[in-house]
Amino acid sequence: MEHRRSHPARSGMVYLYVEGKGRISTTLPAKHAEYYTAQREIILYPGEQYTIPTDTNHWFKAGPEGAIISEFSSNSDDSSDIFTNPNIVR
């Protein structure tokens, strides 16, 4: 089964960053910027979602008022979640 993740925005605005071509963010975090390699910006508003294909690096952050998101994954376990930032520990 192909591993996919869907990130619906439930409340607030969510900035989702994925690999690939498209609008490139100019507001990447300064701290640990070398780990934020996915820079294609997708903005999600409440009720919207984006499905991320298998093996696609991604990260997200809340808009200025904060956000609540849900993550649905076809395969969700710690061994499937790979973090490029060594400062993130499970």
C-alpha positions, -999 to +999 in steps of 0.1 A: +000+000+000+013+034-009+019+056+022+001+090+019-006+117+044-035+141+043-034+173+063-068+190+067-069+224+083-096+224+109-091+259+123-069+288+114-045+291+084-018+265+078+013+270+058+023+236+043+057+231+027+064+202+003+091+193-021+086+203-058+080+233-080+057+261-071+056+292-049+088+292-028+086+306+007+108+334+017+099+330+054+118+298+063+128+295+100+162+309+106+170+283+134+180+250+118+172+264+083+194+237+067+168+210+077+139+228+060+145+216+024+109+214+014+101+250+003+070+249-020+044+267+000+007+257+000-017+277+021-046+258+037-077+275+051-103+259+074-119+229+057-092+226+030-067+197+029-037+185+009-026+149+003+011+144+003+025+115-019+047+088-005+083+098+004+077+135+001+096+157+026+072+182+042+067+204+072+040+229+082+034+259+105+004+277+118-007+311+106-005+342+129-036+333+148-026+297+153-042+266+137-056+232+144-049+204+119-055+167+117-032+142+101-045+111+084-020+086+072-024+053+054+005+039+075+012+057+108+040+044+130+072+058+144+094+038+120+076+054+090+082+090+102+116+101+091+128+135+104+156+153+086+162+175+117+182+155+142+169+178+170+135+161+167+135+130+189+107+105+194 
